């Protein structure tokens, strides 16, 4: 029979009373909870260092010296003292308060405390009798993961009529949905989703939107307000993501020209689990939901649409309200030689001849070097001027750019651009 070797060790399983005695017997009475947590996670996040430290304490070969306080634990003590800053004095007991923590003896004093705390938490590869029990593995943090709940960010009802009335939790216990939350690259399952409700105006408050009844003389309609400051976004029936995840989707699409399918494949291969994978539809939802909130926030608009709408209708209506007729607000009426280049109808290279593309064909002119292209571009005016000459009845503005396209890849380089009939702006 064969079984997979474990890759992690269990989180220290000791009673809190025992842990409390460890802290009281080794550190000052004024030590804060934050400092205690720093100590705990410093120990459990450095298993490799403690393997080296405790191995040097046990002599197994001729020429080895058993050193209780060695360079490994001293280096950790120095890093810890720098991290704690003014709080480092709370590591000392009352009778040690005059110890100079900047001296070698002071650092060794803290190192001895860390050694004793690690032994008490069983963060050592050796048994009490000195026998080797096996290499200390990374410590699993699953047992100390926080419990997340997705709930409204609004504290009170925001309508003028209700005058900051408090919200009530409107979902019955048996009906509270349990979803999967992707927080960064971590997967949290069975996360409850709670909805708030104003008892007066009946407006529903969710984590990523608000829904209310819009009354008109003709017909009453349900409206949805997409919250720009939402911490979590719903991208699937049972899948929510945080803004770090959705922001990474946008950055990947703009920085690497990744498609929704490509990003989904990357995420599944890197962070996916046996029970949790994302689809192209999830990634597209994250892209749309985050991008429209980002644009709305920059425009100081709270996007209000009919409810419910599918993702295609949301995209269409959001573009009508936020699209600025296809003009990016930050690039409107802006052009310079760093971001645009002179329009060319045809390519400088002969694409049918591979040799001409790289400039070695004897029948074609060799393209200028990058340094020459730089000098040429610097002689151009800073802003483009209109060219009144008509080419196929189309007036084209002269532009300059640093972009070069090679085999469909975009590369930043000061060389001539292989022209295509596309207008480029900042």
N, C-alpha and C positions, 0 to 999 in steps of 0.2 A: 504494500500500500504506500501511496505517496500523498503528502498533504503540503499545501503552500505554507511557506514560512511566514510568520507574522511580520508586518512592516512597521507596527507601532506598539508601544507599551501602554498599558492602562494608566489613566490619570491616578495620582496617588490616592489610595483608598484608606484614609485614616479618619478617625472621629475628629470633629471640630474641637472638642475639649483637648485632645492630644496636640492638635496644631496650635491651639491657644497657649499651651504650656511651652511649646517650642519657642514661640515669639516672646513670651514673658521671661523665659530663662536666658535668652540670648540678647535681647534688644531692650532699649529704653522704654519706660512707661509712657512716654509722650509720642511714641511712634504712631503715625497716622495709618488709616486703612489703605490709602493710596500707596504709601511706602511698603506696606506689607504685601500688597498685590504685585508691586514691582519686584520685590524679592522672590515671591513665589513663581512668577512667570519668567524671571531671569534664570531660575534654576531649571525649570522644566523645558525651556526653549534651547538649552545648551547641552544636549546629551553627549555630543562628541567630545566636548571639553571635559566633562566629568569622566568619560571613559579614560581619557589621557591622564587626568588628575589622579583618579583612584588606582590606575595601573602603576603609576610611579610610586604610590605608597606601598606597593607589594613587590618585594625583591624576589625574582625568580631565576636569575642568571648571575654568574660570576661577573663582577665589575659593576653591577647595578647597586644603586644606593636607594634605600627606602626613605623617601622624603615626604613628611606629612603635609607641610605647607610648601608647595612647589610653585614654579613659575606659571603654571596653568591657572591655578586658583588665584594667584596674586594678580595676574592680568585681568581676570574677571572682577576682582575687588576694585582695582583702579577704575575700570569702566563704570562700575556701579556707583562709586563715589562721585565721579564726574556727572553721572546722570542725575543723582539726587540733589546735587548742589547744596543749598542751605539746609536741606532736610537730613543730610548725612549724619549730623550730630545725634539724631534720634536712634541711630544704630547702636549707640553705646549705652551700657548700663550706668546706674548712678555712680558706682565706684570707678567707672572708667571715663567719666565725663571730662577729665583733664587730659585724656589721650589726644595726641596730635595726629589727626587723620591724614595729614600731608606727609608724615614721616614714614619710614619703612616699617617701624614697629606698629604704627597705627593701621597701615594697610594690612599687615599680617594679622592683626587683631580681628579685622573684618573678615579676612580670608578664613580664619579659623571658625568664625561664626557660620559662614556659608558652608563650610565643610560639614559642620555638625548638623546644620539644617538639612543638607542634602542626604546625609545618612539617615536622619530621622524620617524623611519622606521616602526612603527606600529608592533614592535616585543614584544607586551605585551598582556596578556589575559584580560586586563581591558580597558573599554572605557574612554573617556576624563572626563566624569562625575563620574567616579569611579565604574560604573556597570561592573559586570563580564560578559564577552562575550564568554567565553569558553577556554578550555585549548589550549595553544600554541602548535601546531603540528610541526614536522620536516619540514623544508623549502625545497621545491622542487627546484633543481638546473637545471632542464631541460631547462629553458629559457636562462641560461648563459653557456650552453655547447658550447665548441668551434666547429667551422666548420673544418672538416678534409677533405683533398684532398690527394689521393694516386697518387704520381708522381715519376719520376725517382730521384734517389739520386745522379746521376752523374751530375756534373756541366757543363762539356764540353765533346765533343767526345774524346774517349780514343784511337782511332786508330792512328798509327804513321803518316799515310798519311795526316790526317786532321789537325794535329798540334793544338790540343785543340780548335777546332772550336765550337762555341756556338750551342746549340740545339734549335730547334723550336718545338712548340706544334703542333702536326700533326693531332689531332683528331678534326673533325668538331663539332661545338656546338651541333647540333642535334644528333650526333652519340656518344657523350660522355656517356659511360655506368655508371649507378648508381647502386652501389652494397651495400651490408651489410658488415660493418667492425666490427669484434670482437676485441676490444682493452682491454686486460685483461679480466675482467668480465662484461664489459659494451658493449652494443649493439648500434652501430651507423648506422642508415639506410640512404639510398640515398646519399652515399659518391661517389663523382665523381672520376673516374680513368682516368688519363691523360698519354699519351705516347709521348715521345720525339723522334725527328728524326734529324739525321745529314744531312743537305742538300747536302753535297759532296759525302759521301760514302754510304748514304741511310741506315745506321745502325739504328735500332729501339731500343730505350731505354725505358724499363718499370721499375716499382718499384722493381721487384724481378728478372729480367733477361734482357739480351741484345740479340738481334737477328740480324744476319748479313749473307750476302751471301758469302759462301766460294767457291772461284773459283779454279778449278783443270783442268788439261789438258783433263780429261775424261768427267766429268760432274760437274756442279755447284750445290752445296747443301746449304740449309739453316741450319745454326748452331745456337744453343742457349747456352749462357753463364749464368750459375746460379750464381747470385751475393751472395757472402758470407756475405756481410754487409747489406743485404736487411732488411729494417725495417718492411715491410709487406709481407706476402706470400699469393698467390692465392691458395685456397684449394677447390674451387667449381666454378661453372659457374658464380655465382653472390655472392660469399662469399670470403672475405679476412680476414686474422687474423694477429695480430702483433706477434712479437717474444716472448713476455711474454706468450701468449696463447699457441703457439707451443712448447715453452720450458716446460710449465706445462704438456703438453701431454707426452713429453719424460720422465720427472721426474716421472709422475704417472705410466708409464709403467715399468720403471726400479725400482722404490721404492716400488710400491704396486703390481707389476705384473698385472696391469690392462689391459684388452683387449681394442681394439678400441671401441667395442660396449659398454663395461662397462663405459668407460670414457664419451662417448656420452650421455649415460643415466644419469650419474652423472651431467654433465654440463646442460643438458636440465632440470633436476629436480631442480637444484640450481639457474641457471642464465637464463634459457630459457624464452622466451616471447611467447605471442600468435602468433606472426608473425615470430619469429626466433627460429629455433631449428637446431642442428647439427646432422649429420648422422655418421654412422660408416665410410663411405667413406671419409667424411670431416676430421675425426680424423686421419685416415690412411694417407691421403695426408699431413696433418700437420706434422705427425711423420717423413715421408720420406723426405719432403722438408727441415725441420729443421735439421734432423740428418745428411743428406748428406752435407749440408752446414757447419755444425760444424766439421765434419771429414775433409772436403776439406780445411777449414780454418786452422786446426791444421797441415795439410800437406803442407800448403802454395801453394795450387792448386786452380785455378779457373776452376770448372767443366764445360767442354764443350761437349755437346751432340748434336745429330741430332735434327732437329725441323720439325714437331712436333712428340712427343712420348707420349704414354699413360703411366699411372703410373707404370704398370708392366715393360714396357720396360725401363723406367727411372731407376727403382730399379735395374734391371739386369745390365744395362750398368754402373751405378754408382758403383755397387759392383765390377765390373771388373776393374774399374779404381782406386777405393779407398779401396777395400776390403782387400788388403794385404794377399790374399789367406786365408782369415778367421782368421788371427792373429791380435789381438788388439795390436797396436803399443806399448802402454804403458806397456803391460804385457809380451812382447816378452822376453824370456829367464829370466823370473823372477819367483821365487818361494820361499816361506818361511813358517814357521809353523803357522804364523798368518792367512794365506790365503789359504793354501792347507793342505791336510791330507793324511795319508797312505791309499793306495788303498786296498779295501777289496772286495772279490768276493761275499760273502754272508752277510746277515744282522746279527747283533748281537742279534736281537730280533726275536722271532717266531711270524710272523704277523698273523698266523691263530689263535693264542691264545691271546685274549685281555689282559689277566692277565700278560702274559710274556712281553708284550710291556711296561707296566709300572713297571715291575720288582718285582711282588709280587707272581709269580707262583712258587710253591715249587719245581717243576721239572726243573726249569731253573735258571741259575746263575743270581744274581741281578746285574744290571749295576752299574758301579762306580758312586759316587756322583760327582757333578760339581767340588768340590774342589780337589777330587782325580784325576779327569781327567785333571785338570789344572797342578797338580804336575807331572803327567805322561808326558803331552805334553812338559813341560819345560825340561825334560830329553832328548827329541829327538833332533837330530841335526837341525841346523837352515835351511839347504838346503836339498832338497830331493836327494837321491842317487838311481841309477838305480838298479832294481832287475833283475838279469839275469835268474832267475828261470822262466820257461815258464809255463803258464797256458792257455790251449787251444791255444797254439802257439802264444800267445800275451804277449809281454814284457810290464810290467806296472811299472811306476815310483812310488816310495813311496812318499806320500804327507801327509800334515797335514792341518787341517782346524778348524774353530770355528763354522761351519754351522751345524745345526741339522734340519732334515726334519721330521715333525710329521704330518701325515694325509695330505701331500701335501703342508703344510705351511712351509716357510723358517723362521727360528728363529736363531738369533745370540746367541749362548750359548756354553760354553766350556764343551760340553758333546760329547759322541761318536756319530759319524755320521752313520746313517742307510745307508749302502753302496749301491750304484747303479753304473752301468757300464757307468759312465760319467766322463770325465776329467774336473776338476775345476781349473781355474786359476784366478789370481787377476783381 
